[in-house]
Amino acid sequence: MKKSIRAHAAEVIDALQNQQSNLDALLRKHSVHLNPNDKKLLQSICYGICREWFHLEAIESQLLDKPLKARDQILSAIVRCGIFELGWMGSKEHAVVSEYVDVTVTEGRPWARGLVNAVLRQFIRKKSELKMERHSAQTLWNHPQWLIDAIQQSWPDHWERVLVENNVHPPMTLRVNRQKLDRDAYIETLTTQGIEAAPGSAPDSVRLAKPVPVQSLEGFAEGFVSVQDESSQWASIILHPQDHERILDACAAPGGKTCHLLEMSDSQVIALDVSEQRLSRIKENLVRLGLRAELIAADASHTESWWDQHEFDAVLLDLPCSATGVIRRHPDVRLMRSETSLRSLIGMQTMILDATWDTLKIGGRLLVTTCSILPQENQHQIRKFLERHGDAHLTTINGVPGLDTLYGTQHLPTHAGGDGFFYALLVKSEPTNNGVSA
Ligand SMILES: C[S@@+](CC[C@H](N)C(=O)[O-])C[C@H]1O[C@@H](n2cnc3c(N)ncnc32)[C@H](O)[C@@H]1O
């Protein structure tokens, strides 16, 4: 029997609860046989639930007489999906209740039909008061407490705005391929088609008033334009690639920055990523845009496995990070990360930084970027790097929107503008005889 869209939704939420995989991967897996409308509905339910995760959790625990057994956690996912549709999506009450009651059967828990029916009907009766009640910081901001604390400590003057921004829908931003046309011309084309668009902060960026399917964008298939957040676009602008330079993009997939570097210059880009599967997405982007790069599947921190000892003029290090600057795009980040996972990410970043520094020529520049807003991954990481490497110098970055810190520029997510992002530009100098830089 064909599985209902609501059964798919409950399974995605159950898998997220168990931290089996991330939201996008789960949606891809569950959407394989769905038509476009069902795909969209599944995505709206699951993205929406992630945005309201802690509030929904609190409502659910009020409505259940006693906690569910560990082996019946799928029922929690079923109830949560039902509550979200009834309370936030305005779906038809009768259809929602009866379909989620049926999901108990699909999921092998027919004995729970009455339970799900009773909980959802009770929610309908008390909806307004339950939606108003937000007794803890977690339910108020829909973030885990450790992350609220971390953001509050890191950004005492901005933390409330950051938490609000993390819960809004992000803008869709495009990067116009400057090799093929200029930004104003493309904005004009969009306007003629009735798509409202305006220039973004980064030189090639275009902000759309409303998201549209990429395939409907004029010239997308021909490589005139790509989707890329404007904060991410600043990375290649800051690195400022020059013709004939040999550039390493060390954490490159899916290739947004690799392609931007190549659109900006006639440089030789080596795009490296540890994930072979994700590397194939760089290939797709290069083909669509008519660009060429050398692709290597390897761990950047093990230079002996991939580096030919030929030094690079420039290195772009878009480090794997907590992704706390892009929670509005990936609302499940708030569930997948923890203080423990943060510590191991920081260790991995340190190893990649130290290893790739050795591949840079004297006088060369290395740009570190993350889509994190946590200083431990950003300013602190750079401060410690400078303490370890006497031949590294931090360069001032001008003209980029963001907060200047002692160890780089931090952009916090903004409603109409870019994602949360960090940039630090380092230049390598000649070491002196005692190993300290000149
Ligand atoms: C933030 S994403 C990069 C996004 C990319 N720069 C872009 O603009 O499209 C980080 C990437 O680092 C890769 N990665 C993680 N650990 C790595 C390692 N040790 N060596 C190389 N790549 C790594 C991940 O597979 C992921 O694709």
The ligand as an SDF file (V2000), in Angstrom:
LIG
                    3D

 27 29  0  0  0  0  0  0  0  0999 V2000
   30.7930   24.4870    4.6860 C   0  0  0  0  0  0  0  0  0  0  0  0
   30.8880   23.1350    3.6250 S   0  0  0  0  0  0  0  0  0  0  0  0
   31.6770   23.8350    2.2420 C   0  0  0  0  0  0  0  0  0  0  0  0
   30.8020   24.6420    1.3280 C   0  0  0  0  0  0  0  0  0  0  0  0
   31.5220   25.0450    0.0480 C   0  0  0  0  0  0  0  0  0  0  0  0
   32.7570   25.7410    0.3150 N   0  0  0  0  0  0  0  0  0  0  0  0
   30.6760   25.8890   -0.8680 C   0  0  0  0  0  0  0  0  0  0  0  0
   30.8350   27.0980   -0.9090 O   0  0  0  0  0  0  0  0  0  0  0  0
   29.8390   25.3250   -1.5840 O   0  0  0  0  0  0  0  0  0  0  0  0
   32.1810   22.2290    4.3530 C   0  0  0  0  0  0  0  0  0  0  0  0
   32.6830   21.0720    3.5250 C   0  0  0  0  0  0  0  0  0  0  0  0
   33.8420   20.5490    4.1850 O   0  0  0  0  0  0  0  0  0  0  0  0
   33.9180   19.1930    3.8690 C   0  0  0  0  0  0  0  0  0  0  0  0
   34.8740   18.5910    4.8300 N   0  0  0  0  0  0  0  0  0  0  0  0
   34.6720   18.2130    6.1120 C   0  0  0  0  0  0  0  0  0  0  0  0
   35.7930   17.7320    6.6510 N   0  0  0  0  0  0  0  0  0  0  0  0
   36.7440   17.8130    5.6880 C   0  0  0  0  0  0  0  0  0  0  0  0
   38.1200   17.4440    5.6250 C   0  0  0  0  0  0  0  0  0  0  0  0
   38.7420   16.9280    6.6840 N   0  0  0  0  0  0  0  0  0  0  0  0
   38.7830   17.6320    4.4700 N   0  0  0  0  0  0  0  0  0  0  0  0
   38.1650   18.1640    3.3800 C   0  0  0  0  0  0  0  0  0  0  0  0
   36.8590   18.5090    3.3900 N   0  0  0  0  0  0  0  0  0  0  0  0
   36.1640   18.3560    4.5230 C   0  0  0  0  0  0  0  0  0  0  0  0
   32.4920   18.7100    3.9730 C   0  0  0  0  0  0  0  0  0  0  0  0
   32.3070   17.5080    3.2420 O   0  0  0  0  0  0  0  0  0  0  0  0
   31.7360   19.9000    3.3730 C   0  0  0  0  0  0  0  0  0  0  0  0
   31.4690   19.6800    2.0330 O   0  0  0  0  0  0  0  0  0  0  0  0
  1  2  1  0
  2  3  1  0
  2 10  1  0
  3  4  1  0
  4  5  1  0
  5  6  1  0
  5  7  1  0
  7  8  2  0
  7  9  1  0
 10 11  1  0
 11 12  1  0
 11 26  1  0
 12 13  1  0
 13 14  1  0
 13 24  1  0
 14 15  1  0
 14 23  1  0
 15 16  2  0
 16 17  1  0
 17 18  1  0
 17 23  2  0
 18 19  1  0
 18 20  2  0
 20 21  1  0
 21 22  2  0
 22 23  1  0
 24 25  1  0
 24 26  1  0
 26 27  1  0
M  CHG  2   2   1   9  -1
M  END
$$$$
